[in-house]
Amino acid sequence: MTTMEIRIQNMYAQLSNSEKMVADYILKDIENIFRFPLAKLAEQSGTSQGAWVRFCKTIGFDGMKDLKKSIFAELNGVIAESESSSPQLQFTDIKEHSTYISMAENVCLGSTQAIESTLKLFDEAMLAKIVDAIIGADSIRIFGIGASGLVAADFYYKLLRIGYNATFSHDNHISLTYASTMTKNDAAVFFSNTGETREIMDALEIAKKNEAITIAITRYGKSHLSLSADYVLFTSSPEIYRRSGAMSSRIAQLILTDILFTAIANRDYHNVESRLEGSYQATHNRRDPD
C-alpha cells in the first residue's frame, strides 16, 4: 500500500462527494493515473478535471504532476510493497472471529499495519522541530483522554525519567489548570486519534491563548487538532469498527511516542545520560533478589 493510499483511507470521510469518486477510482487501480491523461481520468471516474485537482490538494499535493511524481517514486523504489505476498488484514468485528487464533492474527496484523503505515507518514523535518521545541521549553504539559491518555501517560513517565519538567493528569479539570498556567516558554503535547476530542480541544484553545507551543500526535487528516497545532506528527491505523476499541490506533501513537522520546534523548544525550543511569539505579536497587 502506498503512502497516498494511506492518506486517502484516513481522509476519506472528509472528502467531498466528487473527491470521493476520484478516491474510489484511484483505490480500485492506482496505476491508471499513469495510463490516461487527466481528461480521460475525469471521464472514467465520472467527475471533472477540477475535482481531480481539488482532490490532489486536499490530500496534500500541489496538483496532478506532484501526485504522479510521488506515486511513481514510491511504486518503483524501495518503499514499494508486494500486496500479494503480505498477509491481508481482515476488517471484521470482534464477534465475527470463530477461533482464538484468527483473533490473535487479526490483532497482530492490525498492529503491524498501523506501524508500517505510520512510518510511511513520518516527517523527519517536523520531528526535528518538535524535538527542539521540547528540549528548549521551560515545561512540557501533556494532554490525552481515554486510550490516548494511556499513551500520554507513557510519554510523561519517559520524560520524568530523563529529568524533564513534565506534567500530566487523567483528570480533565487538572489538565485544564495545567493549560491555563502555561506561557510562551512552555510546550503542550496533545494526543488524540480523531483530533476532535472535546476535552483536548478545550485544553488546546487555552494553551494557544497563552501563546504556548502546541504539538499534536493524531491520525492523518484535516482535524481541528491537526489544523490548529503548531507542529503535528501523524499516525495511521486500520480501525474502522467502533466496538473494536482503540487497538491499532494506540499502537501507532505509542510508536510515534517512542520515536519522539528516542530523538529527544539522542539530541540531549549529554544531559540525559546521567539521568537515565540515576533512574535505573534508583529502580533497580528496589528489586528483590532472585
C-alpha positions in Angstrom: 0.0 0.0 0.0 1.4 3.4 -1.0 1.5 6.5 1.2 -1.1 8.1 -0.9 -3.5 5.2 -0.4 -2.9 5.5 3.3 -3.7 9.2 3.1 -6.9 8.6 1.2 -8.2 6.0 3.6 -7.5 8.2 6.6 -9.1 11.3 5.0 -11.9 9.6 3.0 -14.7 10.8 5.3 -13.5 14.4 4.9 -13.6 14.4 1.1 -16.4 16.0 -0.9 -18.6 13.7 -3.0 -16.7 14.4 -6.2 -13.4 13.9 -4.4 -14.6 10.5 -3.0 -15.4 9.4 -6.6 -11.8 10.3 -7.5 -10.5 8.4 -4.4 -12.6 5.3 -5.3 -11.2 5.3 -8.8 -7.6 5.5 -7.6 -8.0 2.9 -4.9 -9.5 0.5 -7.5 -6.4 0.7 -9.6 -3.8 3.2 -8.7 -1.7 2.7 -11.8 -4.5 4.1 -14.0 -3.2 7.6 -13.3 -0.2 6.8 -15.4 -2.1 5.2 -18.3 -4.5 8.1 -19.1 -4.5 11.9 -19.4 -6.4 13.9 -16.9 -9.4 14.4 -19.2 -9.8 10.7 -19.6 -9.3 10.1 -15.8 -12.1 12.6 -15.2 -14.4 10.9 -17.7 -13.7 7.3 -16.4 -14.3 8.4 -12.8 -17.4 10.2 -13.6 -16.1 13.5 -12.3 -14.4 16.6 -13.7 -10.8 17.7 -14.1 -11.3 20.3 -11.4 -12.4 17.6 -9.0 -9.1 15.7 -9.6 -7.1 18.9 -9.0 -9.0 19.7 -5.8 -8.5 16.1 -4.6 -4.8 16.3 -5.1 -4.6 19.5 -3.0 -6.9 18.1 -0.3 -4.6 15.1 0.4 -1.5 17.2 0.4 -0.2 17.6 -3.2 0.3 20.7 -5.3 -1.5 19.1 -8.3 -1.6 16.0 -10.6 2.1 16.4 -11.5 3.2 16.3 -7.9 0.9 13.4 -7.1 2.1 11.3 -10.0 5.8 12.0 -9.2 5.3 10.9 -5.6 3.4 7.7 -6.5 5.9 6.8 -9.3 8.8 7.2 -6.9 7.2 5.0 -4.3 5.9 2.3 -6.6 9.4 2.0 -8.2 11.5 2.5 -5.1 12.5 0.5 -2.0 9.3 1.5 -0.2 7.1 -0.3 -2.7 5.3 -3.3 -1.2 4.1 -6.5 -2.7 0.5 -6.8 -1.5 0.2 -10.3 -2.9 3.0 -11.6 -0.7 1.8 -9.8 2.5 -0.9 -11.2 4.9 -4.2 -9.4 4.3 -5.8 -7.8 7.3 -9.4 -8.7 7.7 -11.5 -5.8 8.7 -14.0 -7.8 10.7 -15.7 -7.0 14.0 -14.8 -8.9 17.2 -17.9 -11.2 17.1 -17.1 -12.4 13.6 -14.0 -14.4 14.7 -14.6 -18.1 15.0 -11.3 -19.1 16.6 -8.8 -17.6 19.0 -6.0 -17.9 16.5 -8.0 -15.8 14.0 -8.5 -13.2 16.7 -4.8 -13.2 17.5 -3.8 -13.0 13.9 -6.1 -10.1 13.2 -4.9 -8.1 16.2 -1.3 -8.6 15.3 -1.9 -7.7 11.6 -3.7 -4.6 12.7 -0.8 -3.5 14.9 1.7 -4.3 12.2 -0.2 -2.4 9.6 -0.5 0.6 11.9 3.2 0.7 12.5 4.1 0.3 8.8 1.6 2.9 7.6 2.5 5.4 10.4 6.2 5.1 9.3 5.2 6.0 5.8 3.7 9.2 7.0 6.8 10.0 9.1 8.1 13.6 8.7 11.7 13.9 9.7 11.9 17.7 9.4 8.8 18.0 11.6 10.2 15.7 14.2 13.4 17.8 14.4 11.3 20.9 15.1 9.3 19.2 17.8 12.4 17.9 19.5 14.0 21.4 19.5 10.7 22.8 20.9 10.5 20.2 23.7 14.2 20.5 24.7 14.0 24.3 24.8 10.7 24.5 26.8 10.6 25.5 30.4 8.0 22.8 30.9 6.1 20.2 28.9 2.4 19.9 29.6 0.9 16.6 28.2 -2.7 16.0 27.4 -4.7 12.9 26.5 -8.1 11.3 27.3 -9.1 7.7 27.3 -6.8 5.4 25.3 -4.9 8.4 24.2 -4.5 9.3 27.8 -2.6 6.0 28.3 -0.1 7.0 25.6 0.2 10.5 27.1 1.0 8.9 30.5 3.6 6.8 28.9 5.3 9.8 27.3 5.0 11.6 30.7 6.8 8.8 32.5 9.5 8.7 29.9 10.2 12.5 30.2 10.3 12.2 34.0 13.0 9.5 33.7 15.3 11.9 31.9 14.6 14.8 34.3 12.3 16.9 32.2 9.8 19.3 33.8 6.7 17.5 32.6 3.1 17.3 33.8 0.1 15.1 33.0 -3.2 14.2 34.6 -6.0 11.9 33.7 -8.3 14.4 35.5 -9.7 16.8 32.9 -10.1 19.7 35.4 -6.5 19.4 36.4 -5.5 19.2 32.8 -7.3 22.5 32.1 -5.5 24.0 35.0 -2.2 22.9 33.6 -3.1 24.6 30.3 -4.3 27.8 31.9 -0.9 28.3 33.6 1.2 27.9 30.5 3.3 30.6 29.0 5.0 31.1 25.6 8.1 29.4 27.0 6.2 26.1 27.6 5.3 23.3 25.2 2.0 21.4 25.1 1.7 17.9 23.6 -1.8 16.7 22.7 -2.7 13.1 22.0 -5.9 12.4 20.2 -6.6 9.8 17.5 -9.6 11.6 16.0 -8.2 15.1 16.6 -11.7 16.1 17.6 -11.9 15.1 21.3 -13.7 18.0 23.1 -11.6 17.9 26.3 -8.4 18.0 24.2 -9.7 20.9 22.1 -10.6 22.9 25.2 -7.1 22.5 26.6 -5.6 23.3 23.1 -7.6 26.5 22.9 -6.4 27.6 26.4 -2.8 26.8 25.6 -2.8 28.7 22.4 -4.4 31.7 24.1 -1.4 31.6 26.4 0.9 31.5 23.4 2.4 28.2 24.3 4.0 25.9 21.7 1.4 23.3 20.7 2.3 19.8 19.4 -0.2 17.2 18.2 0.1 13.5 17.7 -3.1 12.5 15.8 -4.5 10.5 12.9 -3.7 11.8 9.4 -6.3 14.2 8.2 -7.7 17.7 8.5 -9.0 17.6 12.0 -9.4 20.6 14.3 -6.3 19.4 16.3 -4.0 19.0 13.3 -5.1 22.3 11.7 -4.7 24.2 15.0 -1.5 22.9 16.5 1.9 24.5 15.6 3.5 21.1 14.9 1.9 17.7 14.0 3.1 14.1 13.8 0.6 11.9 12.0 -0.4 8.3 12.8 -2.3 5.8 10.6 -4.3 2.8 11.7 -6.8 0.4 10.1 -9.5 0.5 12.7 -13.0 1.0 11.2 -15.3 -0.6 13.8 -16.2 1.4 16.9 -16.7 -1.7 19.0 -13.2 -2.9 18.3 -11.8 -0.1 20.5 -8.5 1.7 20.4 -6.2 -1.1 19.4 -4.1 -0.3 16.4 -4.5 3.4 16.9 -3.0 3.1 20.4 0.0 1.2 18.9 0.5 3.8 16.3 0.6 6.6 18.9 3.0 4.6 21.1 5.3 4.0 18.2 5.5 7.8 17.5 5.9 8.5 21.2 8.9 6.0 21.4 10.4 7.7 18.3 9.9 11.1 19.8 11.4 10.2 23.1 14.4 8.4 21.5 15.0 11.5 19.3 14.9 13.8 22.4 17.3 11.5 24.4 19.7 11.4 21.4 19.6 15.1 20.9 20.1 15.9 24.6 22.3 12.9 25.4 25.0 14.9 27.3 22.3 15.8 29.9 20.2 12.7 29.6 22.9 10.0 30.1 23.4 10.6 33.9 19.7 10.9 34.5 19.0 7.6 32.8 21.7 6.0 34.8 20.3 7.5 38.0 16.7 6.5 37.4 17.9 3.0 36.5 19.9 2.6 39.7 17.0 4.0 41.8 14.5 1.5 40.5 17.0 -1.4 40.1 18.0 -1.2 43.8 14.4 -1.6 44.9 14.1 -5.0 43.3 14.0 -8.1 45.4 16.9 -10.5 44.7 16.1 -13.7 42.8 
